[in-house]
Amino acid sequence: MINFLNLEYFLAVAEELNITRAAKRLYISQQSLSSHISNLEKEFDVQLFNRTMPLTLTYAGRALKVRAKQMLDLKDETYRELADIKDFTTGQLSIGISHTRGRFLLPAILPAYREKFPNIEIHLVEGNSSELSTALIHGTIDLMIDLLPFKADHVETVPICDEEILLVVPDQILDRYFPGRQEEMIKVLGENADVQLLKDCPYLLINKGNRVRTIADEIFEEAQLTPSILLETENIETVLALAAKGMGITFYPKMFMSGNGSNGDTPIKKTGLHYFSLNYRRSHGVLAFGRHKGRYLSRATEEFIRIARESI
């Protein structure tokens, strides 16, 4: 009979292709890990690794790597489904979300969820859109929250609310690049916030991989504009703070201008900045949950989605 522990240990070695690193990752000795691999090879009567430097998988090893992932996923899904059937009082829920979006959305969701389901253990995984998509596909997280469309395959989405990416222009940029025309430019941008009107101005942008940056790049491409990028960073609050100091123009989600993520909140605006709606389709989107279609949707996950949609 297949030993799931042997499979887990084999998969770690198959991914690392290094016994030392795999043993460290599993918190066991190299000798113990080698013994587990040896037992698995005896059980199937095949060689799984070529003992080269670095290790390589044999044809049998490559086949088992695919099956091992499937079997371990199925084991986890089965345990979760049976736990739901037995008693929905304990469980785990892993949520992937960007650091900044979490600051605004989670305070509106988690208190209500925690009050109703105090024994569900919640894990947060923070990252950009690309990192969260990878985590969802690999089963590291149960849900991700991001703007549609998701780039990952086999993902089912549940809309949460509308979202808009705004163009943020500092007074100091208007003073520097449009002297004597500041009020005129504010009016023009209010009627038509076309980035072509600001083609000579510097920009402060989020790093690539973040959905706001992807949208910004698509806006520049549609406008056939190569922007002058003064600075790139992972933190969207950093670019807004630097924009407030007059360093450059940036893009910012409208939702983040609210106190706790609720659409009914009074917008919070930094002084010296002007926020404009863009005349680009991609700047208007939908925030949504994403879940892997092939994985069991636990009651803990279902309830989180329901409460989130009622709270935001």
N, C-alpha and C positions, 0 to 999 in steps of 0.2 A: 504494500500500500504506500502511496506517495506521502512523504513527510513534508508538510508545508514549510517547516523551519528550514529543511534542506533546500527547498525551492527558493525561499527568501534569501538565504545565504548565497546560493548559486547566482541569483539575479544580481546581487551586489557585486560579486566578482565579475560577472559578465558585463556590467556597466562600467566598472572601474578598470578592468583588465590589469589588475594589480592586487596581489594578495595582501600586501602591507596596507594599502589605502582602504581596501574593502574591510579588513579586520578592524582598522581604526574606526571606520564609519559604523561598524556593527558593535563596537565595544567588546570584542572577544579577541582571543589570542590567534595568531596566525596558524598555530598548530591545530587548534580546535576548528578553525575555518577550513583548513585543508582536509581535515577528517570528514567534515560534512560533505565536501565536494566529492571526496573519495567514495563515501557511502552512496551518494547519488549515482556515481558512475558504475558502481557495482550493481545497484538496483536495476539500472537500464542496460547494463552490460555494454556500455559505449564509452568512448573517450570524449569528454566535453570540451577540453582545452588542449591546445598545443602548448607544451611547456617551453615556450620561447620567451625571449625578452624583447618587447613586452609580451604578455600572454595574448594569444589569439584564440578565437572560438573555432572549434571544428564545425563541420556541416551539421552534426548532431547537436552541438552546443548552440548554434544559431537557431535551429528549429526549436530547441527547448526554451531558449530565451523568449521567443514569441509566445509559446504555450504557457510558460511560467507566469508571465504578466497576466495572461487571460485567466489562468486558474486562481492566482492570488486576488485579482480583482473580483472574480466570482465569489471567492470565499468571503471577502470583506462585504460584498453586497448582500450575501446570504445572511451573515451575522446581523447586519443592520436591519434587514427586512424582518427577521425573526424576533429581534429585540423590539421592533415596533409592534409586532403582533402580540408579543408577550406583555409588554407594559411600557407605555409611553410616559415614563417619569424620569428616565435618564437617557443620555445619549450625547453625541458630539455633533458640532456643526462648524465647518470651516468656510470662512468668507474671504474672498479676495477683493480688494478695493485699493484705489490709490490713497496715499497718505492724506492728501488735502481733501479729497472727496469724503473720506472717512470722517474727518473733523466736522463736516457739515451734515452728513446723513445719519451717521450712527447715533448721535445723541437724540435724534428724532425717532429712532427705531428700538434701540437696545433696552431702554428702561421699560417700555411696554412689554417687550418680549421676555425680559428677565422676570418681570413680575408674574407673568402667566406661566412661564416654564423655568423655574429657578434651578432645576437640576440638569438642564442642558448645558454642557460645557462648550463654550464658544471660543474658537480660535480665529484670529485675524491674520491674514497674509497680505502685506502691503507691497505694491509694486506698480510698474507702468503697465500699459495695455498688453504689450507683447509678453511680459513676464507672467501676467495673470492668465492669459490665454494658454500658455504652456502649462501652467499649474493646473488649470481646469482639465486639459486633455490628459495629463498624467495622473489625475485623481488626487492631487495634493489638496485641492479645495473642492467644496461642494457647489459653491455659487461664486460668480464674479459679478461685480457691478461696474458697468462701463457704458459708453455711448454706443449705440448701434451704428453701423453693423459690426458684429464681432468677426475677427479674422480667423478664429479657430473653426475647424470642421466638426460636424456632428454635434452642434450646440443648439439647444432649444432656448428661445428667449421669451421673457415675460416683460412687457413694457412697464415702467414705473411712472415716468413723467416726462414732459417736454423739457428740453434744455437748449440754451442758445449761447454761442460763443461771441463775445463782444470785442470790438476793437477799442483799445484803451490808449488815448492820446494825451500826453501831459501838456500843461500850459507852457512849460519851458521849451518844449519842442516847437510849439506853434510860434512862440516868441522868436526863436532862433531861425526857423526856416521860413516863416511868413510874417516878417516884421511889418507892422502897420495893417495887417490883414487878418489878425487873430479872430475877431468876431465874425468876419466874413467866412473864414474857414470852418469855424464851429457850426455856423448855419449850413454851409454847403455839405459838411460831413454828416450833419444831422439828417439831411435830405437824401444824401447819397454817399455812404461811407465806403468809397471805392479806394482800395489801397494804391491804385495808380496815382491818386492825388497826393500821396505821401511817398512817392518812389525814391526821393532823395534823403529820406529820414532814416535814422538808425532804428533797429529792432532788437528787442530783448525776447528770446524765445526759450521754451522748454526743450529739453533734449529730445532727439528723435526716439520713437518708441512710445511716447506719450500721445494719447489721442488728440489732445488740443494742438500739439505740434503737427500731427498728421493733417489735421484740418487746415491749419495755417499754411502748410506747404501746398496743399491742394488749392487754397485761395490764391497764393502767389502764382502757381502754375496756370490757373485759369486766367489770371490777369496778365500773364506773360511778363512777370516781374521777377527779377533776381534781387532779393532784399539785401540791404547792408546789415549784416547781423553783428551787433556789438558784443553780445554775450549770450551763451547758452547755459542752462542749469537744469537740474532735476526738480527743483522746487518752484512751483508756480507762485507761491507767496513771495519768493525772492524777486522774481521778475516784476511783480506788481509793486513791491516796495522800492525797487530801483527806478521803475517808471515814475513813481511818486516823487522821486528826487530829480526827475527831468532827464534821465539818461537815454530813454528811448521809448518807442511804441511797443505795445505787447497785445496779447489776446488773453481774455479771461472769461471763465464760465459765469453766466448770469446767476446761476444758483449759488455760487460762492459769495455773492454780495448780500445774502440773507444771513440772519443771525444764527439759525440752526438747521438750515436746509429746507424749511417749510416755505412754500410758495407765497404764503400770506404775510411773511415777515417784511418789515421795513428795510429797504436796501441800505447796506452799509457801504459808503463810498469814501475813499481817501480824497482829501482836498487836493486841488491842483490837477485833477485828472478828469477827462471827459470820456464817457462810455457811449459808444455808437453801435447800433444794430447794423450788421453787414448785409449787403445785397448779394449774398452768395448762398445758394441752397444748402451747401454742406455746413454752414455755420448754424443752421437750425436743425436740431436732431432730437433723438429720444434716448433718455437714460433707461437702461434695462438690466434685468438679471439675466445671466447666462448659466445654463446647467448642461452637463453632458447627457446627450440623448440616451446613451447606452447604459447609464448607471441608475440604480434604484433611487427614487426620489423619496427620501425619508419624511416622516411626519414633521420632524424638527425643521426640515428645509421648507416643506409646504407652509407651515405656520409662520416661518420667518418671512416668506414672500408675502403672505396674506397681511401680516401686521405692517410690513414695510409699505405696502400699497395703500393701506388705510392711514398711515402716519405721515407720509410725505405729500 
